[in-house]
Amino acid sequence: IIIFNQTELMDPANNGIDDVLDQVGPFFQKTASVLSPGDFIQLAGAVSLTQCPGAPQVKFLLGRPPPVAAASAGLVPE
């Protein structure tokens, strides 16, 4: 969604995600030369868990390939 937001935000399953993209988009743009969108999302999740007492530690592995196309509509179950 970070890369193909014009397409993916048209899918009703993604309603409301645009608010999040407005917040994280500028940070992602600063790190795009180092992190792929998938790496960025995984890192955000791993860092977020560190703020939750008792949450598991999630290993972060760098190296996810960049996306080549938007996801097909309807992949997220309603």
C-alpha positions as a Markdown table, in Angstrom:
| # | Residue | x | y | z |
|---|---|---|---|---|
| 1 | Ile | 0.0 | 0.0 | 0.0 |
| 2 | Ile | 2.9 | 2.3 | 0.6 |
| 3 | Ile | 3.9 | 2.2 | -3.1 |
| 4 | Phe | 0.7 | 1.5 | -4.9 |
| 5 | Asn | -1.6 | 3.5 | -2.6 |
| 6 | Gln | -3.5 | 5.1 | -5.5 |
| 7 | Thr | -4.7 | 1.7 | -6.6 |
| 8 | Glu | -4.9 | -0.2 | -3.3 |
| 9 | Leu | -6.8 | 2.6 | -1.4 |
| 10 | Met | -9.7 | 2.0 | -3.9 |
| 11 | Asp | -10.3 | -1.5 | -2.3 |
| 12 | Pro | -12.9 | -1.1 | 0.5 |
| 13 | Ala | -10.9 | -3.5 | 2.7 |
| 14 | Asn | -8.3 | -0.8 | 3.0 |
| 15 | Asn | -10.7 | 2.0 | 4.2 |
| 16 | Gly | -9.0 | 4.1 | 6.9 |
| 17 | Ile | -5.4 | 3.0 | 6.0 |
| 18 | Asp | -4.9 | 6.3 | 4.3 |
| 19 | Asp | -4.7 | 8.0 | 7.7 |
| 20 | Val | -1.8 | 5.8 | 8.6 |
| 21 | Leu | -0.1 | 6.4 | 5.3 |
| 22 | Asp | -0.2 | 10.1 | 5.8 |
| 23 | Gln | 1.7 | 9.6 | 9.1 |
| 24 | Val | 4.3 | 7.0 | 8.0 |
| 25 | Gly | 4.7 | 8.1 | 4.4 |
| 26 | Pro | 7.2 | 10.9 | 5.0 |
| 27 | Phe | 9.4 | 8.6 | 7.3 |
| 28 | Phe | 9.3 | 5.8 | 4.7 |
| 29 | Gln | 10.4 | 8.2 | 1.9 |
| 30 | Lys | 13.5 | 9.1 | 4.0 |
| 31 | Thr | 14.4 | 5.4 | 4.4 |
| 32 | Ala | 13.3 | 4.1 | 1.0 |
| 33 | Ser | 16.9 | 3.8 | -0.2 |
| 34 | Val | 17.7 | 1.4 | 2.6 |
| 35 | Leu | 14.4 | -0.3 | 3.4 |
| 36 | Ser | 11.9 | -1.9 | 1.1 |
| 37 | Pro | 8.2 | -1.3 | 1.9 |
| 38 | Gly | 8.0 | -4.8 | 3.3 |
| 39 | Asp | 11.0 | -4.3 | 5.5 |
| 40 | Phe | 9.6 | -0.9 | 6.7 |
| 41 | Ile | 6.3 | -2.5 | 7.7 |
| 42 | Gln | 8.0 | -5.5 | 9.4 |
| 43 | Leu | 10.4 | -3.1 | 11.3 |
| 44 | Ala | 7.5 | -0.9 | 12.4 |
| 45 | Gly | 5.7 | -4.0 | 13.8 |
| 46 | Ala | 8.8 | -5.3 | 15.6 |
| 47 | Val | 9.5 | -1.9 | 17.1 |
| 48 | Ser | 5.9 | -1.4 | 18.1 |
| 49 | Leu | 5.9 | -4.7 | 20.0 |
| 50 | Thr | 8.8 | -3.4 | 22.2 |
| 51 | Gln | 6.4 | -0.9 | 23.6 |
| 52 | Cys | 4.0 | -3.6 | 24.9 |
| 53 | Pro | 4.9 | -5.1 | 28.3 |
| 54 | Gly | 5.1 | -8.9 | 28.0 |
| 55 | Ala | 5.0 | -8.9 | 24.2 |
| 56 | Pro | 7.3 | -11.3 | 22.4 |
| 57 | Gln | 10.5 | -10.0 | 20.8 |
| 58 | Val | 10.3 | -10.3 | 17.0 |
| 59 | Lys | 13.4 | -10.8 | 15.0 |
| 60 | Phe | 13.8 | -8.4 | 12.1 |
| 61 | Leu | 15.5 | -9.6 | 9.0 |
| 62 | Leu | 16.3 | -7.1 | 6.3 |
| 63 | Gly | 16.0 | -8.0 | 2.6 |
| 64 | Arg | 12.4 | -8.2 | 1.4 |
| 65 | Pro | 12.1 | -7.5 | -2.3 |
| 66 | Pro | 10.3 | -4.4 | -3.5 |
| 67 | Pro | 6.8 | -4.9 | -4.7 |
| 68 | Val | 6.2 | -5.1 | -8.5 |
| 69 | Ala | 2.4 | -4.6 | -8.6 |
| 70 | Ala | -0.5 | -3.7 | -6.4 |
| 71 | Ala | -2.3 | -6.5 | -4.7 |
| 72 | Ser | -5.5 | -7.8 | -6.4 |
| 73 | Ala | -8.7 | -6.5 | -5.0 |
| 74 | Gly | -10.6 | -8.9 | -2.6 |
| 75 | Leu | -7.5 | -10.6 | -1.1 |
| 76 | Val | -8.4 | -9.4 | 2.4 |
| 77 | Pro | -11.4 | -11.4 | 3.7 |
| 78 | Glu | -14.3 | -9.3 | 4.9 |
